[in-house]
Amino acid sequence: MAQPPQDTAAYAKSLTSLRTIFRNFTLTVDELIEDTANQRICMWLSARADTAAGEYVNEYVWLLDFDEGGRKIVRTKEFSDSVMARDFFPKLREAMEGERQQRSGTSAAIFKSQTSNVHPDAHPLQLSKTMDLPLTSALHYPPVSFRYKLSDDYSFDFVDGFLPSDPAAGVNLFYPPPYYSFWNDLTVESVRKSHNWLRDLIARNGPYDGVMCFSQGCSLIASFCLYHQAETPHQPLPFNVAIFICGGVPLQVLEDLGLDVSKEAWELNHKGAKALAEQASTEAILAAGLDRWTSTEGLNTNGDAALDPANVFGLDFTKMPKHLQIKVPSVHIYGNKDPRCTASLQLAQFSDPTLSKTYDHGGGHDVPRRTNVSEDIVRLIEWISWAASVR
């Protein structure tokens, strides 16, 4: 790789910087050769990690020279697959630049996809534009890895929030400021203000075929859809599909729309928000990594299992007015270890069941970069493209 030698301090600094780039990094020793006479060990290793550009797989050969006592390493040499590195690292740099551009966004996105400015009515099975509303004050890992598995016909606009904000728990560990949000204090008034901003954005930069949202972005888009159905049901939404990732609709909005929100629903909401702040914190990340996400004890958060529509974590959907139902195809992605997954499952109940799918990615309040999860999400995006085209 033609890298210059490094002393111990420089090498330690380099390894530290890689912690946030290569996640779930594992090394497997495939073969080990000991040269006792020369106090040397040679190892052949296989490496695997998750990155912003998807799965990283490489092979290494390490030469470790020891002191005379054989207890201290005095020099190392590393050889890796340079062809793999040549092809992978430009993609990684591009993906990290995409994450950097998103760091001041808020949690949502807009599809530009296939034929840039052509509406899908003209080209069935294609989405022509998608808005990605990312919220880095809430979004720890932007949805980069599964985007690399989509065809080049899909494109995304990543939109920053419009209000300066403090970072959400743990975000400053990965991204430097500035940080932005859709609202800083969750009130009906602040949510409605964000809707005005969204309408102006779509009018200025659209049309968009779909929105992809994470965390607070889901609250923005879900509340926008519900108010739209309540106030202007005769008009179509300004996008054709919605993909919600780890987020729900604010209970304040539901009460403002005249829906009954039980004490149980409010208690679960507060409990989940508190647990999320704790498990997403810098301290939790450094102490436990991905293991910090814990299941919601005592609750049925299995999206494949039947939920009682009369009591979906404190909300009675048998009394929900049908005109509030989200009328565009939607996908609801959540993790059963997300302290806020109950909000995701509640939001899914507002969608037309004939036009929606729910998917459990198995993790916490994030988008895991496991290959199988990325491939599943790609299939869901392809399904929703098809669902929009045949309506």
N, C-alpha and C positions, 0 to 999 in steps of 0.2 A: 504493500500500500504506500510505500515511500514516505512514511511518516517520520519526522525527526524524533530522536530519543527524548524521553521525559524523565525528570527526577521524581522522587516519591511524592512531593507536594503537588507537582503539576499533574501527575497521574491521578492522584486522589481527587483533585479539583475536576478533572475531566470525567471521572466516574460519577461524581456527584451531579454534574450537569446532565448526565445521561439518565438519571433516575426518572425524570419527568417525561423523557422521550420514549424510552423502552420500558413498557409496563409488563408485569408478569414474566420477567426475563428468567429463562431457565437454561442451564448448561448440563449436558449429559456427556459423561466421559465414555467414549466408545472404545478407546484403547489407551493403555499406559505402558511406557517402557522406562525402566530404571537403569541408569548408567552409574553404578555405585563408585566405580573407579574415578570418574570425573565429577562426582557429586551433582548429577544432572538427572532431571526427569523430563521426558517428552510425552505430551498428552495430545490425543486427537479427540476433539469435542464437537458436539452438535449443539447449536444454539437456536432458541425460539423466543419470540417476544411479540407483544401487541404494540402497534404504533399508530400514529395518525394516518399513515398510508396503508394500513392493514397489517397482515401477519409478516413478521420478519423471521426468516430462516437462513442460517448460515453455518459454515463449518470453520473450525479453527484448529491450528496446531500451536501449542505452547511449549516453549523450551524454558525450563526453570533451573537456574544455577543456584546451588546452595553454598553456604560457608563450610569451613572444614568440619565443623561439628554436625553439619547436616540438619540444622534446626532453623536456619534463617535464610530466606531467599535474598540473594544479593543482586540478581539480574534476571530479567525476563525478556523473551522475544515472542512475538505473536505473529502468526501468519494466518490470513483468512482468504476466503474466496473472493478475489478481487473483481471477477466478472459480475458476481451477484451484487457486490457493493456498488460497482459502476452503474448498474441498472436500477438499483433500489434507492440509493440515497438522493438522486435528483427528485424522485417522486416524494420522498420523505420531506425534503426541503420545501417542495411546493405545498404539500399538505400542511406543514407547520406554518407556512406563510398564510395559508387559509385560516388556520386557527388564530394566528396573530391578528388578522384582520377582523376576526369574530370576537376578539376578547372584550371589545367594548359594546358588543351587541346585546340583545336580550333573548330570549328563548323562542325564536320562531323563524321560518324560512319561506321563500316564495319560489315555486317551480318555474323555471324558464324552459324547459326541456326541449324536446325535439326541434322543430323547425322555428327556432327563435321567436318570430313574431306571428306565426300562423296559429290560428285557433284550432283546437282539436276537432271541432265540427268539420273542418276542411280536411283533416287528416285523421281519421279514426285510429284509435289505439295509441295516439301520441299526445303527450302533454307538451305544450309549447313554451310555457313559462312558469316557474315556481318561485315563490318568495320564501326565503328561509329567515325566520325571525329568531336569531340566536340570542340568548341573554347570558352573557358571560358572568354577570353577577350571579347567575344561577346555573349556567351551563359549564360543567367541568370539562367534558370531552365532546367537542363538536362532532356532528355525524359525518366524519370524513371517510372512515374505512368503508362503509357500505356505499358511499357515493362513488368510490373508485371501482366498484363492481357493477355500476350502472353503465349502460351504453353511453357513448358520447353525445347522443341526441338529447340527453337531459342536461339542463343547466340551471343554476341556482343564483338568486340574488340574496346576499346576506345583508340584513338590515340592522343598523344600530338602534338601540333605544334612544329616546329623545330627552331623557332626564338624567343628569349626573347622579350617580348613586354610589353608596358604599358597596364593597364587594360582598356577595353572599358568603356564607361560611366556607372556608377552605379555598375559595377561588384565588385569593392573592398568593397562594402557594404555587400556583401554576402560571398565572398571568399578571403582568404589571398593570398599573392604572393607565388610562382612565377607565372607569366603569360606568355603565349606563343601565337604565331600567325603563319600564313603561309607566310605573308609578312607584313612589316611595312609601306612601301611606295608602293602604288598601281601603278605599271607600267607593261607594257608588259613583260619586262625583269624579274621582280620579280615573275610574275605569271608563266612564263615558267620555272623558277628555281624551283618553288614549284611543278610543274609537274614532274620534274626529281626526286625530293624527293619522290613523290607519287609512281612513277614506281618502285623505289628501295624498298619502303616499301611493295608493293604488291608482288614483286618478292621474298622478304625475308620472309614474313609472310603469303602470300596467299597460295592457291587461295581463292578469296572471291567471294561470290555470289552477293553481293549488297553493296551499300553505302547509308548511311543515313546522311544527311547534314543539318546544321543549319547556317544561316547567312553567314559569310565569307567562311565556308565550302561549301556552295552552289556555291559561286563564283569559288572556287577551282575546284570542280567536273564539273560544267557546262562548264567552260573554257577548262578543260581537254577533255571533250567530243567533243566540237566544233573543237578544234585543231586536235583531233584524226580523226574526220570525214573529215576535210579539207586535212590532210596530209597522212593518212593511212586508207582510207575508206575500203580497201580490207581486213583489219584485224579486228577481233572482239575486242570490248572493253574488258578490263580485269575484268569486273564485268557484271552481267546479268540484274541488276535492279538498279534504283536510286530513292531515296526518298528525295525531297528537302523541307526544312522547312524554311520559312521566309528568302529567299535569291534570288539573281539574278545573272546575268552574267555581268562582268565589261564592261562598254561601250568602254573602251580602247581596250579590246579584240575584240569587234565587228568591230571597225575601223581597227584594224590590220588585220582582216580577209577580209577586203575590203567591209564591209557593210556600208551603209549610216546611220549615226547617226545625227538626226536633232538637231537644236538648242533647240527645245521644249524638246526633250529627255534629253539633258544635263541639262537644267534648272530644270526639274522635279527631276533628279538625285541629283543635288546639294540641292534642297529644301528638299527632303526626308532625305538626310544624315544629314542636319542641324537639322531638326525636331526630328530625331531619337536621336541625341546626347543630345538634350534638354529634351526629354520625358523619356529617359533612365537614366538620371542623378540621382545622389544621392539625390539632392534637390527635384526633382520631385517625386521620390519614397517615400521619407519621408513625403512629403506634400500631395500626392494624391493616393499613392499606385497604384492599377490596374486601377484606374480612370484616371491616367495620359495619357493613350493612347487615342488619339483623331482621328476621321475620317479624311481622306484626302479630304478636302473641294473641292467641285466642280468636283470631278473625279468619274467616274464609276468604282468602285473597287469591284463590285459584280461579282464574277467568274461565276455565273450561267447566267448572262446576256450576250448577244452577244456583243463581241468587234469587232470593225471595223478592219479587218486585215490590211487595208492600213494605219491605224494610231493607233497602240497600244501604247499609251502614248509616241508618237513621233517616233516610229519605224514602218516601212512599211514592213510587212511580206509577201505582195504579190510579193516583189522583192527578197525575201530570197532564195538563192540557195537550192534546195531540198537535195543536198548531205550533207548539214550541219545539217540536222535534226537528233536529238538524236534517235538512232534506238533501244534502249532497253526500256522495260516497265518502266514507271516513274510515280511518284505521286508528286503533287505540293501542299503543305500545306501552307496556308498563313492566316493572320488575316486582316480583312478589316479596322481595326484601326491601323495597322502597318504603320508608316510614309513611310516605304520602300515597301509597298505591291505592288506598281506599278512594281517594279523590279521582284517580284515573278510572276506576271501575264505576264510580258514580257517573262520571262524564259519559262513559260509553253507553249508559242507559238513555241518554238524550238523543242518540242516533237511531235512525231507522234501521231496525235489525236486518232488513233485506238489503241494505246498502252499506253495511259496516262489518268490520272484522276486529277482533281483539287478540292481542299477542303478548304473551308473558316472556320477556327476554331473560328472566331468571336472576337478574341482578338487583342492584339498588337504584338510587336516584341518579342514573347515568345511562349511557348507551354502551354496553359491553362491546369490545372489539373482537370477540371470538368469531372465527370464520363462519361457523354455522349460524350465528345470530345475524351477521352481516348478510349472508345469503338469504336467510328468511325475510329480512327487511326488504331486500331487493325484490323478492317475489311479491311482497305486499304492495310495494310501489307499482310493480307491473300490473298487479290485479286492479289497483285503484285507477290506473290509467285506462285499463280496459272497461271498468265499470262506468267511468265518466263518458267514454266514447259510445256506449250502447244505450244511453238513457234517451 
